[in-house]
Amino acid sequence: MEQSRLKKGDYLDECASCAITEMHEGIVLKKCSRCHNVHYCSKECQRVHWKKGQHKKFCIPPTLRRPDLFKGEEATKVIEATKATDICLICRGEISNHEDYIQLPCAHVYHFECIMSLEIHSLCKSCPACRSPLPDIPNFIYILCLRTYAKMNSHFQKRTGNAFVGNAEASHKDLDSRESLLLKRTLALQIKAAELNHVESQHNLGNCFHRGIMIEADLRKAVYWYEKAARNGHMISQRILGVLHIDGIVDSKPNMVEAVKWLTEASEQGCFRSQLALGSILREGNGVQGNRREAWRLLSASAEQGCMEAICELGICYYEGDLVMRSLCLAAFHFRSASAKGDLRGSLLLSECYLRGYGVIQDYENAQALAKRASLLRPEEEYRDMCNRVRIFFESQDTIQHF
């Protein structure tokens, strides 16, 4: 054993076996010469703690405390040597498979509440067994959640030949006992991370409740977690809340004030879809005071990021002379840009421009090709109705001037 030296400002060490400190007269503590983590007042205490105190399991030299530094068999040996099997070293209670537990990067396992008590109360910033620095707990739990979900998906794919993630035909009934356990573990970790204010976990949990992923759909809980994430600055949650308020799903009727609030916050972060939605609301003044200049700025910002719907909206603005001076040439230019990006409405509007000669040279072949492409890609009755409305809109303009 090596003699320890207590410097001014250091906390008092104690014997790992009998808990006596150097405050007692004649007591000099010495470090374990192998791990340098624990102290003893005598060789007798060291022998007792080595055999009965389980120090033999966790006496790891400093060079072997990070299993991730090794590869292959060496890493396996280190992990097996440092892994706590059935006892939490903080509360000394047993850890069973059904309990909430967390395995740190150093491979030691603790009760979740026990390790969180150290983090919350700043009692210790390192693993109690090997003194490896504690990771960022919420983010670490989120990573464990992703790994557990990936493990479940990999096991499902090996068993069935198809991936569970992204498979619309797969359901919870298709999972075996191990996969169901991994899925429950994933959800538990997701909830833990969300409760610890991890923003991405809050958004993901809202999405789970919204779409019924891993759990039964519950719109009220989905909105609760979306709002948690949105208040923490999550851009996608802000946009989703805005859309839910527009559709009247949250309050059983449209709430444009709340919709504008959340869409504004998402737009300030550069969300082009939020900029498009907010620009359309301010342009029409639907439920809120209109702001035409701000509407044009938002639609232009969304179009600059490549949003094909926003480019098409700018084309309609140029065609109608709304927000800007009317120009059929610029309208056709924006319709062509939107169509090139795959926007079907832009293709239909460009087809009408070629058919009528609005802003372009009249070309029946191009008009027919664009209209056929749009009808083949979206043959649904709802889209056909929209096409008819757009066609009637064009045909109703009897006083078109050719620019």
C-alpha positions as CSV (number, residue, x, y, z in Angstrom):
1,M,0.0,0.0,0.0
2,E,1.1,3.5,-0.7
3,Q,0.7,6.3,2.0
4,S,-1.8,9.0,1.0
5,R,-1.1,12.7,1.6
6,L,-4.0,14.9,2.5
7,K,-3.6,18.4,1.0
8,K,-5.4,21.5,2.1
9,G,-8.9,21.7,0.6
10,D,-9.1,18.0,0.0
11,Y,-12.0,15.9,1.4
12,L,-11.2,13.4,4.1
13,D,-10.7,9.8,2.9
14,E,-11.9,6.9,5.0
15,C,-11.0,3.3,5.4
16,A,-13.1,1.3,2.9
17,S,-13.5,-1.5,5.5
18,C,-14.1,0.2,8.9
19,A,-14.8,3.8,7.7
20,I,-12.3,5.3,10.1
21,T,-10.6,8.6,9.0
22,E,-7.3,10.3,9.6
23,M,-9.0,12.6,12.1
24,H,-8.4,9.9,14.7
25,E,-5.1,10.1,16.4
26,G,-2.4,7.9,15.0
27,I,-4.4,6.8,12.0
28,V,-2.7,7.0,8.6
29,L,-4.6,5.8,5.6
30,K,-2.9,4.1,2.7
31,K,-4.1,3.7,-0.9
32,C,-4.6,0.3,-2.6
33,S,-1.4,0.0,-4.6
34,R,-3.3,-1.6,-7.5
35,C,-6.3,0.6,-8.2
36,H,-5.4,3.7,-6.2
37,N,-9.1,4.3,-5.5
38,V,-9.8,3.1,-2.0
39,H,-7.9,3.6,1.4
40,Y,-7.2,1.3,4.3
41,C,-6.1,1.9,7.8
42,S,-4.4,-1.5,8.2
43,K,-3.6,-4.7,6.3
44,E,-6.3,-6.5,8.2
45,C,-9.0,-4.2,6.9
46,Q,-7.6,-4.6,3.4
47,R,-7.8,-8.4,3.6
48,V,-11.4,-8.2,4.9
49,H,-12.5,-5.8,2.2
50,W,-10.7,-7.8,-0.5
51,K,-12.6,-11.0,0.4
52,K,-15.9,-10.0,2.0
53,G,-16.3,-6.4,0.6
54,Q,-16.0,-7.6,-3.0
55,H,-13.1,-5.2,-3.7
56,K,-11.5,-8.1,-5.6
57,K,-14.1,-7.7,-8.3
58,F,-13.6,-4.0,-8.8
59,C,-9.8,-3.6,-8.1
60,I,-8.9,-2.5,-11.6
61,P,-5.6,-0.7,-12.5
62,P,-6.0,2.7,-14.0
63,T,-4.8,1.5,-17.4
64,L,-7.6,-1.0,-17.6
65,R,-10.5,1.2,-16.4
66,R,-11.7,2.1,-19.9
67,P,-12.8,-1.0,-21.8
68,D,-13.5,1.0,-25.0
69,L,-9.8,1.6,-25.4
70,F,-9.3,-2.1,-26.1
71,K,-10.6,-4.4,-28.9
72,G,-11.4,-8.0,-29.3
73,E,-10.8,-10.5,-26.5
74,E,-8.9,-8.0,-24.4
75,A,-11.9,-5.7,-24.2
76,T,-14.2,-8.7,-23.3
77,K,-11.9,-9.7,-20.4
78,V,-11.8,-6.1,-19.1
79,I,-15.6,-5.8,-19.3
80,E,-16.2,-9.1,-17.6
81,A,-13.7,-8.2,-14.8
82,T,-15.4,-4.8,-14.2
83,K,-19.1,-5.7,-14.6
84,A,-21.3,-5.7,-11.5
85,T,-23.4,-8.8,-11.7
86,D,-26.3,-8.5,-9.3
87,I,-25.6,-5.8,-6.7
88,C,-25.8,-2.0,-7.0
89,L,-22.6,-0.6,-5.3
90,I,-24.4,2.5,-4.2
91,C,-27.4,1.1,-2.3
92,R,-26.1,-2.5,-2.0
93,G,-29.4,-3.8,-3.3
94,E,-29.9,-6.5,-5.8
95,I,-30.4,-5.7,-9.5
96,S,-33.0,-7.9,-11.3
97,N,-33.8,-7.9,-15.0
98,H,-37.2,-6.2,-14.5
99,E,-35.8,-3.3,-12.6
100,D,-34.7,0.1,-14.0
101,Y,-30.9,-0.1,-14.3
102,I,-28.2,1.7,-16.2
103,Q,-24.8,0.4,-17.4
104,L,-22.2,3.0,-17.6
105,P,-19.4,3.1,-20.3
106,C,-17.1,1.6,-17.8
107,A,-19.4,-1.5,-17.8
108,H,-20.6,-1.1,-14.1
109,V,-24.3,-1.5,-13.6
110,Y,-26.4,0.5,-11.1
111,H,-30.0,1.3,-10.2
112,F,-31.1,4.2,-12.3
113,E,-32.3,6.2,-9.3
114,C,-29.1,5.6,-7.5
115,I,-26.8,6.9,-10.2
116,M,-29.1,9.8,-10.8
117,S,-29.0,10.8,-7.1
118,L,-25.2,11.2,-7.5
119,E,-25.7,13.4,-10.5
120,I,-28.6,15.5,-9.2
121,H,-27.0,16.2,-5.8
122,S,-23.4,16.5,-7.1
123,L,-22.3,13.9,-4.7
124,C,-19.9,12.3,-7.1
125,K,-19.0,12.9,-10.8
126,S,-17.4,9.6,-11.3
127,C,-18.3,5.9,-11.2
128,P,-18.2,4.8,-7.5
129,A,-16.4,1.5,-8.5
130,C,-13.6,2.6,-10.8
131,R,-13.8,6.4,-10.7
132,S,-14.3,6.8,-14.4
133,P,-16.0,10.1,-15.2
134,L,-19.8,10.0,-15.4
135,P,-21.2,10.7,-18.9
136,D,-23.9,13.2,-19.6
137,I,-26.7,11.1,-18.1
138,P,-29.7,12.3,-20.2
139,N,-27.7,12.0,-23.5
140,F,-26.2,8.7,-22.4
141,I,-29.7,7.3,-21.8
142,Y,-30.8,8.5,-25.2
143,I,-27.9,6.7,-26.8
144,L,-28.8,3.5,-24.9
145,C,-32.3,3.9,-26.1
146,L,-31.2,4.1,-29.8
147,R,-28.9,1.1,-29.3
148,T,-31.6,-1.0,-27.7
149,Y,-34.0,-0.2,-30.5
150,A,-31.4,-1.0,-33.1
151,K,-30.7,-4.3,-31.3
152,M,-34.4,-5.2,-31.4
153,N,-34.7,-4.3,-35.1
154,S,-31.6,-6.4,-35.9
155,H,-32.9,-9.4,-34.0
156,F,-36.3,-9.1,-35.7
157,Q,-34.6,-8.8,-39.1
158,K,-32.5,-11.9,-38.6
159,R,-35.5,-13.9,-37.5
160,T,-38.0,-12.8,-40.2
161,G,-35.8,-11.4,-43.0
162,N,-37.6,-8.0,-42.9
163,A,-36.8,-4.9,-40.8
164,F,-39.2,-3.9,-38.1
165,V,-38.4,-0.2,-38.4
166,G,-40.2,1.4,-41.3
167,N,-42.2,-1.7,-42.0
168,A,-45.9,-0.7,-42.2
169,E,-47.0,-4.4,-42.1
170,A,-45.1,-5.3,-39.0
171,S,-46.9,-5.0,-35.6
172,H,-46.1,-5.7,-32.0
173,K,-47.9,-9.0,-32.3
174,D,-45.1,-10.2,-34.7
175,L,-42.4,-9.7,-31.9
176,D,-41.1,-12.6,-29.9
177,S,-40.5,-12.4,-26.1
178,R,-37.0,-11.1,-26.4
179,E,-37.9,-8.4,-29.0
180,S,-40.9,-7.4,-26.9
181,L,-38.6,-7.0,-23.8
182,L,-36.2,-4.9,-25.9
183,L,-39.0,-2.7,-27.1
184,K,-40.3,-2.1,-23.6
185,R,-36.8,-1.3,-22.5
186,T,-36.5,1.2,-25.4
187,L,-39.7,2.9,-24.4
188,A,-38.6,3.0,-20.7
189,L,-35.3,4.6,-21.6
190,Q,-37.0,7.1,-23.9
191,I,-39.3,8.2,-21.1
192,K,-36.4,8.5,-18.6
193,A,-34.4,10.7,-21.0
194,A,-37.5,12.8,-21.8
195,E,-38.2,13.3,-18.1
196,L,-34.6,14.5,-17.6
197,N,-35.3,17.2,-20.2
198,H,-33.5,15.6,-23.1
199,V,-35.0,17.6,-26.1
200,E,-34.7,15.0,-28.8
201,S,-36.3,12.3,-26.5
202,Q,-39.2,14.6,-25.7
203,H,-39.8,15.1,-29.4
204,N,-39.5,11.4,-30.2
205,L,-41.8,10.5,-27.3
206,G,-44.4,13.0,-28.7
207,N,-44.1,11.3,-32.1
208,C,-44.6,7.9,-30.5
209,F,-47.8,9.0,-28.8
210,H,-48.9,10.8,-31.9
211,R,-48.4,8.0,-34.4
212,G,-48.8,5.0,-32.0
213,I,-45.2,3.8,-32.3
214,M,-44.1,1.4,-29.5
215,I,-47.2,2.5,-27.5
216,E,-50.9,3.1,-27.9
217,A,-51.6,6.5,-29.6
218,D,-52.6,9.3,-27.2
219,L,-53.0,12.7,-28.7
220,R,-53.1,14.5,-25.4
221,K,-49.8,13.0,-24.3
222,A,-48.3,13.7,-27.7
223,V,-49.2,17.4,-27.5
224,Y,-47.7,17.4,-23.9
225,W,-44.3,16.1,-25.0
226,Y,-44.3,18.2,-28.2
227,E,-44.8,21.3,-26.1
228,K,-42.0,20.3,-23.8
229,A,-39.7,19.9,-26.7
230,A,-40.9,23.1,-28.4
231,R,-40.3,25.1,-25.3
232,N,-36.8,23.8,-25.3
233,G,-36.3,25.0,-28.8
234,H,-37.0,21.9,-30.9
235,M,-37.7,23.2,-34.4
236,I,-39.7,20.2,-35.7
237,S,-41.9,20.0,-32.6
238,Q,-42.7,23.7,-33.0
239,R,-43.7,23.2,-36.6
240,I,-45.9,20.1,-35.7
241,L,-47.7,22.1,-32.9
242,G,-48.3,24.9,-35.3
243,V,-49.9,22.5,-37.8
244,L,-52.0,20.7,-35.1
245,H,-53.4,24.1,-34.0
246,I,-54.2,25.0,-37.6
247,D,-56.1,21.8,-38.1
248,G,-57.9,22.3,-34.8
249,I,-56.7,19.0,-33.4
250,V,-55.5,20.4,-30.1
251,D,-58.4,22.6,-29.0
252,S,-61.2,20.9,-31.1
253,K,-61.1,24.1,-33.3
254,P,-58.5,26.0,-35.2
255,N,-56.4,28.2,-32.9
256,M,-54.5,30.5,-35.3
257,V,-52.9,32.6,-32.6
258,E,-51.1,29.6,-31.1
259,A,-50.3,28.3,-34.6
260,V,-48.7,31.6,-35.5
261,K,-46.7,31.6,-32.2
262,W,-45.2,28.2,-32.8
263,L,-44.7,28.6,-36.5
264,T,-42.9,32.0,-35.9
265,E,-40.4,30.3,-33.5
266,A,-39.7,27.5,-35.9
267,S,-39.4,30.0,-38.8
268,E,-36.8,32.0,-36.9
269,Q,-34.7,28.8,-36.7
270,G,-34.9,28.4,-40.5
271,C,-37.6,25.8,-40.9
272,F,-38.7,26.3,-44.5
273,R,-42.0,24.4,-44.1
274,S,-42.9,26.7,-41.2
275,Q,-41.9,29.7,-43.2
276,L,-44.2,28.5,-46.0
277,A,-47.2,27.9,-43.6
278,L,-46.7,31.1,-41.7
279,G,-46.3,33.1,-45.0
280,S,-49.6,31.6,-46.3
281,I,-51.4,32.5,-43.1
282,L,-50.1,36.1,-43.0
283,R,-50.8,36.5,-46.8
284,E,-54.5,35.5,-46.4
285,G,-54.9,37.0,-42.9
286,N,-56.7,33.8,-41.8
287,G,-57.7,34.3,-38.2
288,V,-54.9,36.8,-37.5
289,Q,-53.9,40.2,-38.7
290,G,-52.4,39.9,-42.2
291,N,-48.9,41.2,-42.9
292,R,-48.2,41.1,-46.7
293,R,-44.6,42.3,-46.5
294,E,-43.7,39.7,-43.9
295,A,-45.6,37.1,-45.9
296,W,-43.5,37.8,-49.0
297,R,-40.3,37.7,-47.0
298,L,-41.2,34.3,-45.5
299,L,-42.3,32.8,-48.8
300,S,-39.1,34.0,-50.4
301,A,-36.9,32.7,-47.6
302,S,-38.6,29.3,-47.9
303,A,-38.2,29.2,-51.7
304,E,-34.5,30.1,-51.3
305,Q,-34.0,26.9,-49.3
306,G,-35.5,24.9,-52.2
307,C,-39.0,24.4,-50.9
308,M,-40.9,23.5,-54.1
309,E,-44.3,24.4,-52.6
310,A,-43.0,27.9,-51.7
311,I,-41.6,28.4,-55.2
312,C,-45.0,27.5,-56.6
313,E,-46.7,30.0,-54.2
314,L,-44.4,32.7,-55.5
315,G,-45.5,31.9,-59.0
316,I,-49.1,32.2,-58.0
317,C,-48.3,35.6,-56.4
318,Y,-46.8,36.8,-59.6
319,Y,-49.7,35.5,-61.6
320,E,-52.3,37.1,-59.4
321,G,-50.4,40.3,-58.8
322,D,-50.7,39.6,-55.1
323,L,-47.9,40.9,-52.8
324,V,-45.9,41.9,-55.9
325,M,-46.4,43.4,-59.3
326,R,-48.1,41.0,-61.7
327,S,-45.9,39.2,-64.3
328,L,-46.9,36.2,-66.2
329,C,-43.3,35.6,-67.3
330,L,-42.1,35.4,-63.7
331,A,-45.1,33.3,-62.8
332,A,-44.2,30.7,-65.6
333,F,-40.6,30.8,-64.5
334,H,-41.5,29.9,-60.9
335,F,-44.0,27.2,-62.1
336,R,-41.2,25.7,-64.2
337,S,-38.8,25.7,-61.2
338,A,-41.3,24.1,-59.0
339,S,-42.1,21.5,-61.6
340,A,-38.5,20.6,-62.1
341,K,-38.2,19.9,-58.3
342,G,-41.2,17.5,-58.6
343,D,-44.1,19.7,-57.5
344,L,-47.2,18.4,-59.2
345,R,-49.2,21.6,-58.7
346,G,-46.4,23.5,-60.3
347,S,-46.5,21.0,-63.2
348,L,-50.3,21.5,-63.6
349,L,-50.0,25.3,-63.5
350,L,-47.1,25.3,-66.0
351,S,-49.3,23.0,-68.2
352,E,-52.0,25.7,-68.2
353,C,-49.4,28.4,-69.0
354,Y,-48.3,26.4,-72.1
355,L,-51.9,25.7,-73.0
356,R,-53.0,29.4,-72.9
357,G,-49.6,30.9,-73.8
358,Y,-49.4,32.8,-70.4
359,G,-45.8,34.1,-70.0
360,V,-44.4,31.4,-72.4
361,I,-44.8,30.5,-76.1
362,Q,-47.9,28.4,-76.6
363,D,-47.0,24.7,-76.8
364,Y,-49.8,22.1,-76.8
365,E,-47.4,19.2,-76.6
366,N,-45.6,20.4,-73.5
367,A,-49.0,21.2,-71.9
368,Q,-50.3,17.7,-72.6
369,A,-47.1,16.0,-71.3
370,L,-47.1,18.0,-68.1
371,A,-50.8,17.4,-67.4
372,K,-50.5,13.7,-68.1
373,R,-47.5,13.5,-65.8
374,A,-49.4,15.1,-63.0
375,S,-52.5,12.9,-63.4
376,L,-50.4,9.7,-63.5
377,L,-48.5,10.5,-60.4
378,R,-51.5,11.6,-58.4
379,P,-54.6,9.9,-59.7
380,E,-56.5,10.3,-56.4
381,E,-60.0,11.9,-56.6
382,E,-59.0,14.6,-54.2
383,Y,-56.1,15.7,-56.4
384,R,-58.3,15.6,-59.5
385,D,-60.7,17.9,-57.8
386,M,-57.8,20.3,-57.1
387,C,-56.7,20.1,-60.7
388,N,-60.3,21.0,-61.8
389,R,-60.4,23.9,-59.4
390,V,-57.1,25.2,-60.8
391,R,-58.3,24.8,-64.4
392,I,-61.5,26.7,-63.6
393,F,-59.4,29.4,-61.9
394,F,-57.3,29.9,-65.1
395,E,-60.3,29.8,-67.4
396,S,-62.1,32.4,-65.3
397,Q,-59.4,35.0,-66.0
398,D,-60.8,36.6,-69.1
399,T,-58.7,39.8,-69.1
400,I,-55.2,38.3,-69.1
401,Q,-52.5,40.5,-70.5
402,H,-49.5,38.8,-72.1
403,F,-46.3,40.2,-70.8
